[in-house]
Amino acid sequence: MEVSIVLLEDLLKALFTAVEYAIGNETNLAVAFSGGLDSSLLAKVCKDIGVDVTLLTVGFSESFDISFSKDIASKMNLPHKVLELDIESFKENANHIFNKIKCNVTSHIENCIGFFYIGRFARANGFRTFLTANGCDELFCGYDRFRLAYTQGSQELMKLTDKKLENEFVLTQEIDCILKELGVNLLQPFLTPEFISLAKNIPIEQKITGPNDLVRKHILRQVAVSINVPVQAAMQRKKALQYSSLIHKNFCKLNMESR
């Protein structure tokens, strides 16, 4: 699809501004990294700003995230640390997190588990602060639900964006509860009011082209390519953390065993 050059430049500037504002005077930071579009874009922006970036990936040994992130990190020439999860400690930690956040939404529990491991891994590697690219799927029609809602018109897609953002802010509070216990701080530059405002004003057709659009987030992908994010990462389709790390699969196993 044809992407507006003016909008592309505005978005690129907003991405850099959001990250610069979020990190302040920090010069050495970790980024939660899957190797996908969002985390690769965030890592590249940090690198271009001049931050010493360390990429952190967690997942079970056979997960997609482990193998894919290693490949992309190598292409980006950035230091990369990987934590492979084991089922025994996973069971103990999952129960602790479930009791801590008092939430019955499975995706929220699984995300909190993922962030617990990333936060603890960050702390173990000397980082008290790490960044994530949360917000991009909500703001750039990343979820498959946007494709399914496309025929209802742009107003419905904007309502869906707001609904997804509202859910993300609830999840953020739950994640913060977990990370506070670890003494770790999470920065989410793409969920600031200024960035949200700019992103929401980008026309829908720059994000999604129709009900059969399996790629989506087009303008964000073009921005990534323009600053030399590896094409393999920039064009990678959406894979939620809990699925690509196999946290969802193993959490479901635990639930089945407990019945």
C-alpha positions as CSV (number, residue, x, y, z in Angstrom):
1,M,0.0,0.0,0.0
2,E,1.0,3.6,-0.5
3,V,2.1,5.3,2.7
4,S,2.0,9.1,3.1
5,I,5.5,10.5,3.3
6,V,4.4,13.4,5.5
7,L,2.6,11.1,7.9
8,L,5.6,8.8,7.8
9,E,8.0,11.6,8.8
10,D,5.6,12.9,11.5
11,L,5.3,9.4,13.0
12,L,9.0,8.9,13.0
13,K,9.6,12.1,14.8
14,A,6.9,11.2,17.3
15,L,8.5,7.8,18.0
16,F,11.9,9.4,18.8
17,T,10.3,12.2,20.9
18,A,8.3,9.6,22.9
19,V,11.3,7.5,23.6
20,E,13.6,10.4,24.4
21,Y,11.0,11.8,26.8
22,A,10.5,8.4,28.5
23,I,14.1,7.6,29.1
24,G,15.2,11.1,30.2
25,N,18.9,11.0,31.2
26,E,19.2,7.2,31.2
27,T,22.0,6.0,29.0
28,N,21.9,2.2,29.7
29,L,18.6,0.4,29.4
30,A,17.0,-2.9,28.7
31,V,14.3,-3.6,26.2
32,A,11.8,-6.4,26.4
33,F,12.4,-8.1,23.1
34,S,10.6,-10.7,21.0
35,G,12.2,-9.7,17.6
36,G,8.9,-8.6,16.2
37,L,8.1,-5.2,14.7
38,D,7.3,-3.3,17.9
39,S,10.2,-4.3,20.1
40,S,12.7,-4.2,17.2
41,L,11.5,-0.7,16.4
42,L,11.8,0.4,20.0
43,A,15.3,-1.1,20.3
44,K,16.4,0.6,17.1
45,V,15.1,4.0,18.2
46,C,17.0,3.6,21.5
47,K,20.1,2.7,19.7
48,D,19.9,5.6,17.3
49,I,19.3,8.0,20.2
50,G,22.6,6.8,21.7
51,V,21.4,4.6,24.5
52,D,23.3,1.4,25.3
53,V,20.6,-1.1,24.8
54,T,20.5,-4.7,26.1
55,L,17.7,-6.9,24.7
56,L,15.9,-9.3,27.1
57,T,13.9,-12.3,25.9
58,V,12.0,-14.8,28.0
59,G,10.2,-18.0,27.0
60,F,10.3,-21.8,27.0
61,S,13.2,-23.4,25.2
62,E,11.2,-24.5,22.2
63,S,9.3,-21.2,21.8
64,F,9.2,-19.1,18.7
65,D,10.4,-16.0,20.7
66,I,13.7,-17.7,21.7
67,S,14.8,-18.7,18.2
68,F,13.4,-15.6,16.3
69,S,14.7,-13.0,18.8
70,K,18.2,-14.5,18.6
71,D,18.2,-14.1,14.8
72,I,16.9,-10.5,14.9
73,A,19.2,-9.4,17.7
74,S,22.2,-10.7,15.7
75,K,21.1,-8.8,12.7
76,M,20.7,-5.6,14.8
77,N,24.1,-6.1,16.4
78,L,22.8,-5.5,19.9
79,P,23.6,-7.4,23.1
80,H,20.9,-10.0,23.8
81,K,20.2,-12.1,26.9
82,V,17.8,-15.0,26.9
83,L,16.0,-16.6,29.9
84,E,14.6,-20.0,29.2
85,L,11.7,-20.9,31.5
86,D,11.3,-24.2,33.3
87,I,7.9,-25.7,34.2
88,E,8.5,-26.2,37.9
89,S,9.4,-22.6,38.8
90,F,6.7,-21.5,36.3
91,K,4.1,-23.3,38.3
92,E,5.1,-21.7,41.5
93,N,5.4,-18.2,40.0
94,A,2.2,-18.4,38.1
95,N,0.3,-19.2,41.3
96,H,1.9,-16.3,43.1
97,I,1.0,-13.9,40.3
98,F,-2.5,-15.1,40.1
99,N,-3.0,-14.5,43.8
100,K,-1.2,-11.2,43.7
101,I,-3.2,-9.4,40.9
102,K,-6.6,-11.0,41.8
103,C,-7.6,-11.1,38.1
104,N,-9.6,-13.7,36.3
105,V,-8.8,-12.6,32.8
106,T,-6.5,-15.3,31.4
107,S,-4.6,-13.0,29.0
108,H,-3.9,-10.5,31.7
109,I,-2.6,-13.3,34.0
110,E,-0.3,-14.6,31.3
111,N,1.0,-11.2,30.4
112,C,1.7,-10.5,34.1
113,I,3.6,-13.8,34.2
114,G,5.7,-12.8,31.2
115,F,6.5,-9.4,32.7
116,F,7.3,-10.9,36.0
117,Y,10.0,-13.0,34.3
118,I,11.3,-10.0,32.2
119,G,11.4,-7.8,35.3
120,R,13.2,-10.3,37.4
121,F,15.6,-11.0,34.5
122,A,16.3,-7.3,34.1
123,R,17.0,-7.0,37.8
124,A,19.4,-10.0,37.7
125,N,21.3,-8.3,34.9
126,G,21.7,-5.0,36.8
127,F,18.7,-3.1,35.3
128,R,16.2,-1.3,37.5
129,T,14.3,0.0,34.5
130,F,13.3,-1.6,31.2
131,L,11.2,-0.5,28.2
132,T,8.4,-2.2,26.2
133,A,6.7,-1.2,23.0
134,N,3.2,-1.8,24.4
135,G,0.5,0.4,22.7
136,C,1.5,-0.2,19.1
137,D,-1.1,-3.0,18.5
138,E,-3.8,-0.9,20.0
139,L,-2.9,2.3,18.1
140,F,-2.1,0.8,14.7
141,C,-4.7,-1.9,14.3
142,G,-2.4,-4.8,15.1
143,Y,-5.0,-7.2,16.6
144,D,-6.9,-9.5,14.3
145,R,-10.1,-8.1,15.9
146,F,-9.5,-4.9,13.8
147,R,-9.7,-6.9,10.6
148,L,-12.9,-8.5,11.7
149,A,-14.4,-5.2,12.5
150,Y,-13.2,-3.4,9.4
151,T,-16.6,-3.6,7.5
152,Q,-18.3,-1.7,10.3
153,G,-16.5,1.5,9.3
154,S,-13.8,3.8,10.7
155,Q,-15.8,5.0,13.6
156,E,-16.2,1.5,14.9
157,L,-12.5,0.9,14.4
158,M,-11.8,4.0,16.5
159,K,-14.1,2.8,19.2
160,L,-12.3,-0.5,19.2
161,T,-9.0,1.4,19.5
162,D,-10.3,3.1,22.6
163,K,-11.6,-0.1,24.1
164,K,-8.2,-1.8,23.5
165,L,-6.4,1.1,25.0
166,E,-8.6,1.0,28.1
167,N,-7.8,-2.7,28.5
168,E,-4.1,-2.0,28.1
169,F,-4.1,0.6,30.9
170,V,-5.8,-1.9,33.2
171,L,-3.2,-4.5,32.3
172,T,-0.5,-1.9,32.9
173,Q,-1.7,-1.3,36.5
174,E,-1.6,-5.1,37.1
175,I,1.9,-5.4,35.6
176,D,3.1,-2.4,37.8
177,C,1.8,-4.3,40.8
178,I,4.0,-7.2,40.0
179,L,7.1,-5.2,39.1
180,K,6.9,-3.0,42.2
181,E,7.4,-6.2,44.2
182,L,10.6,-6.8,42.2
183,G,11.8,-3.2,42.6
184,V,11.8,-2.7,38.8
185,N,10.4,0.2,36.8
186,L,8.6,-0.2,33.4
187,L,8.7,2.5,30.8
188,Q,6.1,2.5,28.0
189,P,6.9,5.4,25.6
190,F,4.1,4.6,23.1
191,L,1.4,4.9,25.7
192,T,1.9,8.5,26.6
193,P,-1.0,10.9,25.9
194,E,1.0,12.8,23.3
195,F,1.9,9.8,21.3
196,I,-1.6,8.3,21.6
197,S,-3.0,11.6,20.3
198,L,-0.7,11.6,17.2
199,A,-1.2,7.9,16.4
200,K,-5.0,8.2,16.7
201,N,-5.0,11.0,14.1
202,I,-3.3,8.9,11.5
203,P,-5.9,7.8,9.0
204,I,-7.2,4.2,9.4
205,E,-6.2,3.4,5.8
206,Q,-2.5,3.9,6.7
207,K,-2.9,1.2,9.3
208,I,-5.2,-1.4,7.8
209,T,-6.5,-1.9,4.2
210,G,-9.4,-4.2,4.6
211,P,-11.1,-7.2,6.2
212,N,-8.5,-9.6,4.6
213,D,-5.5,-7.6,5.7
214,L,-3.4,-10.2,7.6
215,V,-0.4,-7.8,8.0
216,R,-1.8,-4.4,9.2
217,K,0.2,-1.7,11.0
218,H,1.4,-0.7,7.6
219,I,2.7,2.8,8.3
220,L,4.5,1.6,11.4
221,R,6.2,-1.1,9.4
222,Q,7.3,1.4,6.8
223,V,8.8,3.6,9.5
224,A,10.7,0.6,10.8
225,V,12.1,-0.2,7.4
226,S,13.1,3.5,6.9
227,I,15.4,3.4,9.9
228,N,16.9,0.0,9.0
229,V,15.1,-2.3,11.3
230,P,15.6,-5.8,9.7
231,V,12.9,-6.4,7.2
232,Q,12.3,-9.8,8.7
233,A,11.3,-8.1,12.0
234,A,9.5,-5.2,10.4
235,M,7.2,-7.4,8.4
236,Q,6.7,-10.1,11.1
237,R,3.0,-10.6,11.8
238,K,1.5,-10.1,15.2
239,K,2.3,-12.8,17.8
240,A,1.1,-12.1,21.3
241,L,3.7,-12.5,24.1
242,Q,1.9,-15.3,25.9
243,Y,1.6,-17.4,22.7
244,S,5.0,-16.8,21.1
245,S,6.8,-17.5,24.5
246,L,4.6,-20.6,25.1
247,I,3.5,-19.1,28.4
248,H,-0.2,-19.6,27.4
249,K,0.4,-23.3,26.4
250,N,2.0,-24.1,29.8
251,F,-0.4,-22.0,31.8
252,C,-3.3,-24.0,30.2
253,K,-1.5,-27.2,31.1
254,L,-1.3,-26.1,34.8
255,N,-5.0,-25.3,34.8
256,M,-5.8,-28.7,33.4
257,E,-3.7,-30.5,36.0
258,S,-5.3,-28.6,38.8
259,R,-8.8,-29.7,37.9
